[in-house]
Amino acid sequence: MESRKRALGRGLEQLFNSDNLDLEALETQIYETTSNEEIIELPLEELRPNPYQPRKTFKDESLDELAASIKEHGVFQPIIVKKSIKGYEIIAGERRYRASKKAGLKKIPAIVRHFTDEQMMEIALLENLQRENLNAIEEAEAYTSMIEKLGITQEELSKKIGKSRSYISNTIGLLRLPKEVQKYVISGKLSMSHARTLSKLDDDEEIVKMAEDIIENKLPVRKVEIQTEKEPKKREKKTRYSEFEYVENLFREKLDTKVIVKENKIEISFTNVADLNRILEILDIKEN
């Protein structure tokens, strides 16, 4: 049994250290190296969600369908958990856990394994990205959290989760939107494509107005893009240093953030540490 555990540990480390972590491969590795004796029944009351779980909302309809299946057939695949100070933290299988509670179960089959906080964070994000899409804001917050807490670049994150760097950068950019508009994205009233287009604007009041117009009139993304492309001309009348506007636009296009040139200074806006690191990465500025 001890040799089995050592082999499992090496296998997991190889998976986590690879450029592209595949959740299917990770779970397969665990299930294939777990004996029936290692699968235990844990009381649902002793379980709690992964603290790094990026999903804030779960669709009731989807959970109800899974709960009905579990009530009739039981839980086919054990969840994976980590022992904590009080009870267990769910590494993979939170939907099965929630659906089991809905189905009225008291216990659930589980496999106990040790994971670091960094690995728990990666698994939580991957489970949602690969199994059931996060909304765009949850996804942006998850990327930001991983970059900050794991101390990695957007390029490293892109390789790890199999997304392009530009996609990650664009998604994180949604966090610059006013909270009111972010709520529209979370509720599904505003698509990620619409939100992405609006995130290029500087004026929060204008962004909110355009978001409401999109929702009310069901505007297609292309029409919104055309409208936002006209924004620099509108700003030119208000901009005191309009002779530098072409430079500001070049910076905005390159850095995907608000840039102002005035009084022989260049002001570059950022929303948080992860966004600042993103800008530094684009400019190829590294700590010596």
Residue pairs with C-beta under 8 A, 6 or more apart in sequence:
1 35
4 33
4 35
7 33
8 29
8 30
8 33
8 113
11 29
11 33
12 26
12 29
12 30
12 119
15 21
15 22
15 25
15 26
15 29
16 119
16 122
19 159
19 160
20 159
20 160
20 161
20 162
21 122
21 126
21 160
21 161
23 92
23 123
23 126
23 127
23 130
23 131
24 130
26 123
27 80
27 92
30 80
30 111
30 113
31 77
31 78
31 111
34 111
38 111
38 112
39 78
39 109
39 110
39 111
40 109
40 110
40 111
40 112
41 107
41 108
41 109
41 110
42 81
42 88
42 107
42 108
42 109
42 110
43 106
43 107
44 97
44 100
44 101
44 105
44 106
44 107
44 108
45 87
46 87
46 88
47 79
47 81
47 87
47 88
47 89
47 90
47 97
47 108
47 110
48 84
48 87
48 88
48 89
48 90
49 89
49 90
49 94
49 97
50 89
50 90
50 91
50 94
50 120
50 123
50 124
51 89
51 120
52 117
52 120
52 121
52 124
52 125
52 145
53 94
53 124
53 128
54 124
54 125
54 128
54 134
54 138
54 139
54 141
54 142
54 145
55 94
55 128
55 132
55 134
55 138
56 138
56 186
57 135
57 186
58 95
58 98
62 95
62 132
63 95
63 98
63 99
63 102
64 102
66 95
66 96
66 99
67 99
67 100
67 102
67 103
68 103
69 99
70 96
70 99
70 100
70 103
70 105
71 103
71 104
75 96
75 100
75 105
75 108
75 109
77 93
77 96
78 93
78 108
78 109
78 110
78 111
79 90
79 91
79 92
79 93
79 94
79 96
79 97
79 108
79 109
79 110
79 111
80 90
80 91
80 92
80 93
80 110
80 111
80 113
81 88
81 89
81 90
81 91
81 110
81 111
81 112
81 113
82 88
82 89
82 91
82 112
82 113
82 114
82 115
82 120
83 112
83 114
88 110
88 112
89 120
90 97
91 113
91 115
91 120
91 123
91 124
92 123
92 127
94 127
95 131
95 132
96 108
97 108
100 108
115 123
117 149
118 149
118 150
121 145
121 146
121 149
121 150
122 146
122 150
122 160
124 142
125 142
125 143
125 146
125 161
126 161
128 134
128 138
128 142
129 139
129 161
134 142
135 185
135 186
135 188
136 171
136 174
136 185
136 192
136 195
137 174
137 175
137 182
137 185
137 186
138 186
139 171
140 171
140 172
140 173
140 174
140 175
141 175
143 154
143 157
143 168
143 171
143 172
143 274
144 172
144 175
144 272
144 274
144 275
146 152
146 157
147 153
147 154
147 157
147 274
147 277
147 278
148 272
148 273
148 274
150 157
152 160
153 277
153 281
154 165
154 168
154 169
154 172
154 277
154 278
154 281
155 165
155 281
157 163
157 168
158 164
158 165
158 167
158 168
169 256
169 278
169 282
170 196
170 199
170 256
171 192
172 274
172 275
172 278
173 196
173 199
173 256
173 257
173 275
174 182
174 185
174 192
174 195
174 196
174 199
175 182
175 271
175 272
175 275
176 199
176 257
176 271
176 275
177 185
177 195
177 198
177 199
177 207
178 204
178 207
178 208
180 208
180 211
181 190
181 195
181 198
181 207
181 208
181 211
184 190
184 195
184 211
184 215
185 191
185 192
185 195
189 215
190 211
190 214
190 215
191 221
193 221
194 211
194 214
194 219
194 221
194 224
197 221
197 224
197 225
197 228
198 207
198 210
198 211
198 224
198 228
200 228
200 252
200 256
201 207
201 210
201 228
201 231
202 235
202 258
206 231
210 224
210 227
210 228
213 219
214 224
232 245
232 249
235 245
236 242
236 245
239 245
240 262
241 261
241 262
241 263
244 261
244 262
247 261
248 259
248 260
248 261
251 259
251 261
251 266
251 268
252 258
252 259
254 282
255 268
255 279
255 282
255 283
257 268
257 269
257 270
257 275
257 279
258 268
258 269
259 266
259 267
259 268
259 269
260 266
260 267
261 267
268 279
270 276
270 278
270 279
280 286
